[in-house]
Amino acid sequence: MTDPRVHDVVIVGAGPAGAAVAARLHQHGVRDVVVLDRYDFPRDKPCGGGLTGHIDEALAAVDLRLTVPSVASPAATVRFGSFERTVTMGRPVRVIRRVEFDASLVEQVRAKGVELRTGVVVDELAVAGDHVALKLGGGGQLAAKIVVGADGAASVVRKHLTGNAKALPHRLFMAELPVAATAAPRDDAMIYDFTAMADGLRGYVWLFPVAGDRVNVGLMHYPSSRRGGPELLALLRKHLAPYGVALPAKGSRGWPVWGYHPSAPVSAPRLVTVGDAAGIDGLTGEGIAVAMEQAQVAGDAIARALTSGDVGFAGYRRALRKAVVGRELALDRHLARLLYQHGPGWQRWLSLVLFDPDVLEMYAARVAGTEVLADQKARLWGALVRHGFAARRRRRELTAAAAR
Ligand SMILES: Cc1cc2nc3c(=O)[nH]c(=O)nc-3n(C[C@H](O)[C@H](O)[C@H](O)COP(=O)(O)OP(=O)(O)OC[C@H]3O[C@@H](n4cnc5c(N)ncnc54)[C@H](O)[C@@H]3O)c2cc1C
């Protein structure tokens, strides 16, 4: 299908990022917007489905709503071997199913009158003078003054910006299982289990409650060391076993994603990326609320560009970085590099997270969206100083906890 018009904006990808940018542009009165997606909706997406506490504000800010079933998880249990601590969150994390959530966002955006074309794949793009030309699968073409890369981890727009830059992606695997088939705890607390770090994982195993007596299980691995898919699945299987969860031989789904880097290219003249195309949270692998918060920055920048005619987006990376979401992502990137580093140094940082009286509470408040962690520098420094005195003892406690 070839469309001869040059649209104001084409958004590639109708996931949370694309839907939220479309909704933000609609708020700005930008009407000549086309959203493309390779799949028809509902479509599934491998995900833990955890909507952090700031999702309500993020949705409301772009005039979208949570309309699908969710489990409100009021607390997070953090584990390492025999050690366990539960923190209550100021606002619960809501666990949804992506197949339902994404379809509901697409429906809401459609209901606003935004044009969605599904089953359309963007193969290539080229910036040509006063527009961007998109080559579509099947031989069609489409053009726009501005193109938004909301096309996820395998983004063609991101590839256009970064060229052949080689970096290792985060790896995430997940499966959704019926609770009846397992002996997993069902108190609606989310479980983050770091025990697999002693086996070389640089990340954590999760168990999240899902509506309809099901549990979402998975693992995130930070790329400080290269681990193959079969190795990561074996770790996931091993570390789910103590919960009585048997991972089926088939049915767990993996996905490589790129961590957010404050200096990575996220825009170019006529091009903007958002959501996974711009990078996920390196510490937790969170990206849904992140995508929606970034979408506000992107939508505002695009609306300004259409009005002013300056489509260079020279200030976009800085605007993303300076927004609360960018500051939290940048801090989490630092924390991830410490906690998930290759070699034995992770023990020092994991013992800080687990055994300091304040650190988990601070992070729980950040997840709930009741505090901005990047603004808590004095408290973070306080925890570091305490750790300087307690590090040896805490390291011994960690070693003892590992022998579960
Ligand atoms: C296993 C796993 C667990 C996770 N758990 C959580 C969690 O619990 N909480 C959380 O907040 N985040 C989680 N994340 C991250 C979260 O899934 C992503 O951050 C989120 O989906 C980002 O949304 P997005 O719109 O940027 O990308 P996506 O949701 O990937 O949407 C991109 C869309 O673009 C379309 N597309 C891609 N390429 C093209 C193309 N060339 N042409 C046309 N269309 C295209 C795709 O079909 C897709 O619909 C997890 C990720 C994984 C892999």
The ligand as an ORCA input file, in Angstrom:
! r2SCAN-3c Opt
* xyz 0 1
  C      10.267    -10.821     29.677
  C      10.049     -9.350     29.934
  C       9.470     -8.932     31.118
  C       9.219     -7.573     31.345
  N       8.580     -7.192     32.485
  C       8.227     -5.894     32.664
  C       7.453     -5.497     33.794
  O       7.039     -6.306     34.626
  N       7.135     -4.174     33.915
  C       7.530     -3.245     33.007
  O       7.228     -2.064     33.179
  N       8.268     -3.607     31.921
  C       8.597     -4.897     31.722
  N       9.291     -5.259     30.603
  C       9.628     -4.235     29.617
  C       8.384     -3.883     28.778
  O       7.833     -5.049     28.222
  C       8.773     -2.899     27.673
  O       9.556     -1.896     28.245
  C       7.558     -2.294     26.992
  O       6.891     -3.256     26.215
  C       7.997     -1.126     26.096
  O       6.925     -0.690     25.303
  P       7.203     -0.180     23.825
  O       5.898      0.353     23.340
  O       8.401      0.675     23.784
  O       7.611     -1.494     22.995
  P       6.744     -2.768     22.635
  O       5.766     -3.052     23.666
  O       7.712     -3.822     22.242
  O       5.935     -2.326     21.329
  C       6.588     -2.108     20.111
  C       5.589     -2.312     18.993
  O       6.241     -2.000     17.763
  C       5.854     -2.930     16.779
  N       6.930     -2.990     15.794
  C       8.221     -3.343     16.014
  N       8.937     -3.245     14.884
  C       8.072     -2.842     13.926
  C       8.223     -2.568     12.532
  N       9.409     -2.692     11.928
  N       7.134     -2.173     11.830
  C       5.913     -2.038     12.448
  N       5.728     -2.282     13.763
  C       6.793     -2.669     14.490
  C       5.691     -4.238     17.553
  O       4.825     -5.126     16.867
  C       5.132     -3.747     18.888
  O       3.712     -3.802     18.915
  C       9.589     -6.614     30.370
  C      10.196     -7.027     29.192
  C      10.417     -8.379     28.961
  C      11.049     -8.809     27.674
*
